[in-house]
Amino acid sequence: MAPPAFSAALRRREPLRADGGTDSFRLVDGTGDGPEFAGMILEDYAGRWLVQTDDRFLNSPPAWLRGVAASPRSIYWKRLDKEDRKAPVFWHGERLEGPFAIRENGVRYLIDFSAGYSQGLFLDQRENRRRVRELASAGARTVLNLFSYTGAFSAAAAMDGAITASVDLSKRYLDWGRENFRLNEIDPAAHEFYAGEVFDWLRRFTKQQRRFDLVIVDPPTFSRDRSGKVFQVERDYPRLAATCAGLVDLGGRLLCSTNHRGLASGDLGRMLAEALGPGWAFESVPMPADFTGVAYLQAVWATRNQ
C-alpha cells in the first residue's frame, strides 16, 4: 500500500496539469515530499514512470509502486549513481519498444529510456523553456543554444518563430534535436546545428560578428573535450559567460544555468555580475513547483541594457 504522503504528493502536482499543455512532471522529489521518500525520485513522462533510487533501495524501487491507483502504463527504474551511469531498466507494465513523445508547454519532445543515463529532457528547465518560448513570441528572433543536448530550448524558441542555432559536441544529440523539430512540424533545415566544441564555435561566431537576441548557456558540471581539456564550472563559467555576452544585442538576454551542487545558493548570480560588469540586469529564477527537494539548479536571466 502506498504511503499517504504519496497521494498528497500527487495532489500537489494536479494544478500543474490544469492547462493540458504539459504531461510530464516530477511526482516525488525525495524528502521534499516526505521523509519516507529519502533516496527516491519519481518522474512521470506522459504516463511512463521513471523511478530513480539510491542504494537505500538496493536493486529495485519500493514494491508498493506496482499497485498504486491510476497506475502508469510503464515503470522503469534507474539507480542514482554518478560513477555507474546505466540506462533505466524495465520494471513493470508495458515494455517500451523505442522513443515516445511527451508534451511540455505545448511543445512535443522525444524521450528514450533506452538512450543512456539521461532520457532526452531535463524537467527542471521547464519554466525556463516556457520563458524562451514567450520571448520568441515577443520578438526574440535569433537564439543561440549552447551545450544544446537534444535541442529542447531550440525547439521551444522555434515554435514561436525564432531562428535557432544549436551547438553540441555530440552529432547524435543534434540529430535527436532535429527529430524534436520534425515532431513539432518545424523544418530543421531552416535552423542551424553545429557539432563541436562550444568555445571553438564561440570564437567563430565572434570573428563573424554574429549577434543574437538570446543566448542559452547550460554547460555540464564537468566535461572533457576531445583534446582532454576539462571544463569546470567554478573556473571556466565566468570566461564562458563573458564570451557569450559579446554576442548579445542591446536589449538581448543570456540565460545561464548550472546544476553544480558545489556552488552555494546565489553563487552563479554573483559570478555572472562580476564577469559581465555594468550594463547588465540580473534575475535569478526558482525551480519548477514540482521540484520540492533540494534547489540544486541555479538559473539566472541576464539582460543587456547598455
N, C-alpha and C positions, 0 to 999 in steps of 0.2 A: 504493500500500500504506500502510495506517495505521501511524503510528509506534508502537513498542512501548509508549510511555507512555500511548497511548490505551486499550489493553487494560487496563493497570494502573489507569487512572482508572475504567473501568467496573467492575472487580473491587472497588475500594474502595467503590463505591456499592451493591453487591449486598446487604449486610446491611440497608440501609435499606428494601429491598423485602420483607423476610422475613415481616412480618405480613400482607401483601397488602392493607393498607388504604390504601396510597399508591402511585400510579403515575406521579408527576411529580417530577422531580429536576433539579438542575444536574449534568450529566455531566462537564463540563470547565469549570474556573474559572480560565482564564488561566494565568499562571505558577505558580499554586498547584498545578497538576498537571504542571508541567514547563516548561522554558524554550521548548520548541517550540510552546507554546500561547500565547505572548505575543500580546496583542491579540485573543484569541478566547474567547468564552463559548458553551457549548452546553447547551441545556436540553431535556429530554425531557418533553413533555406527552402522556402516555398513548400513546406511540408516534409522536407527531408531533414532529419535532425542530425547534427554533428555534436557528439559528446566528447569533450576533451578533459582528461583527468591526469592528475599527477600520481605518484607512487602510492598515495594513500588508498587508491582503488585497485592496486596491483595490476591485474591484466584485463580488467573489464569495467564498464560503468556499473552503477548500482542496479540491482535486478528489478527494483520497482518501476524503472522506466519502461519496461516491456508492457506493462499493463495500465498505463495512465489513461484517463478519459480523453476522448478525442485524439487517439494515438496517431502518431505520424505515419506517413507512408513508408518511410525507411528510417533506420537508426544506424549510423556509422560511429565508430569510436576511434579516437586518436589519443595516443599518450603524449602528454606535455613533456617534452624532453628536448632541450636545445642542442644536446650532443648527438642524439639518435633521432633524426628528423624524418620519421617514416610517414607514409601516406596513411589516411584513415583506413580501417578495415570494416567490412560488413559485420553487423551485429544482429539486426532484427528487421523484419518486414520485407519490403520489396528490394531486391538487389538491383542496383543501378547498372545500366549497360553502357553508360558513357556520360558526356556532359549533358546538363539540363539548364533551362533558363529560369532565372528568378527576376523579380521586378523590384525596383527601388526608385521612389520619387518619379514613377512613370517611365523610367529607363530600364531596359532589359539587359541582363548580363548573363554570360555563360559561367556556370560553376561546374567543377570537375573534382569529385572526391578522390579520383584515382591519379590526380596530377602530381601529387607530392605532398609535402608538409603544408603548403598553402593551397587554398582551393579556388583562387581566382578573384576574390573580392574581400577587402578588409571592411567589415561592417562598421568599425569605429570611425570611419571617414564619411559616414552617410550625410551628416548635416553640412559638411564642407562641400561635398558633391552637389548638394541641393543649392548651396550658395553659388557655386561655379555656374550652375545652370541659370540661376537668376541673373547673374552678372552678364552672361552671354545674351540673355533676353533683353537686358537693359543697355547693351551696346558694346560689351567687350568682344570685339570681333576676332582678335588674334590671341591664341592661347598656346603657350609652350608648357608641355607636361614632361618634367624630368624624372628619371627613375620610374617610368610610366607603368611598369609591370604589365597588366593586361588592358591598360588604357581606359580604366573606368572614368577617371576625371575627363579624359578626352572625349569619350562618348557622351558624357553629361553636357559638356560645353557644345559639342556638335549638334546635339538635339535641338538647341535653340539658335543655330545658325553660325556659331563661331567656326573659324578655320583653325585647325589644331595641328601642332607639331609634337609628336611623341618620341621620346628618346629613351632607349633601354639597351642594356648590354646584350640581352637575350633576343635573338630573332624569333625564337619560339613564342615568347610572350608578346612580341609585336604582332605576330600572326594571330594570336589569340585576340589581341586588341582589334585587329581588322574584322575578325568574326563578330565581336561585340558591335562594331559599327553596322555590319550587314544585318545582324539580328534586329537592329532598330531602323532598318531600311535607309541607312546612310551609306553613301558610296565612299569607301575608304580611299579610292583613287583621288578624291578631291582634297585629301588631307596628307600630311607628311609623317612618315615613320622612319626614324633613324636608328640604326643599330650601331652600338659602340659606346665608348667611354663618355660619360657626361661632360667631363672637363674638356675633352677633345672637341666635342661639338660646341661647347660654350665658346671656346677660342675661335671656332669658325664663324659662329653667329656674330661675335664681337667684331671680327675682321670684316664681315659683310655688312656691318652696321644694321643688323636686324633689330626690330623693335616689336614688343608685344604689349597687349593690354593687360595680360595676366600671365604670370609665370608661376608654376606649381613646383614646389621643391619638397619632396618627401623621400629623402635618402634612407637606405637601410642603416641600421645602427652600426653595423660592422660589415665591411665588404672588402674583397681583394680583387683588383683588376687583373687583366691578363698578363701584365708585366710583374705582378706580385706586389704592387703598391697597395697599402692598406688605407681605406677611408675610415676615420674615426670621428664621431660626431663632435666631441669636445674640441678637438684640434682643427678639423677641416671645415666644419659648418660655417664659421664666420667668413672664410675666404669664398666658399661656395655662394653664400648669400650675397656678398658684395659683388661678385662677378655677375650674378643674375640681376642685381639691381641696375646694372648698366644697360640691361636690355629692356627695361620697363619704361614705357612712355609716361610723360607727365599725366597725373590722374590715374595711372595704372596701378596694378597691385601685384604683390607677391603673396602667395600662400606658402608658409613654411611650417613644416611639422616634423615631429620625431617621436618615436615610441621608446627612446632610450631611457631606461629606468635609472641610469646613473646621473641624470640631470635632476636637480631639485625643482620643485614647482616654481615656475616663473623664470627659470634659467634661460630658456630659449628666447623669451622676450628681451631679457637683458643682453643676451649675446647679440641679438639682431640690432638692438638700438645702438650698441657700441660699433658693430660692423658697418651699419648703413649711415650713421651720423644724422645730422639735422636734415630736414626736408622730408621726413617720413613720419606718418602716424601709425601707431600700432594698436591692434586689438587682439587680445587672447580670447579664445572661444572654448567652451566646455565640451566634453564628450557627449554623445547622444544619451538620451534619458534611460535607455535600456542597459547602459553600462553603469551599473550601480556600485561596482567594486573600486579597486584602486584606479585613480585617474592617471594612468600611465602615459596617455597620448597628450603631448603639448602641441597646440596649433595656434599660429599667430598670423593674422592678416596684416600686411604692411602696405600702406597706400602712399604713393609718391605725390607730394603736394608742392614740391619745388623743383 
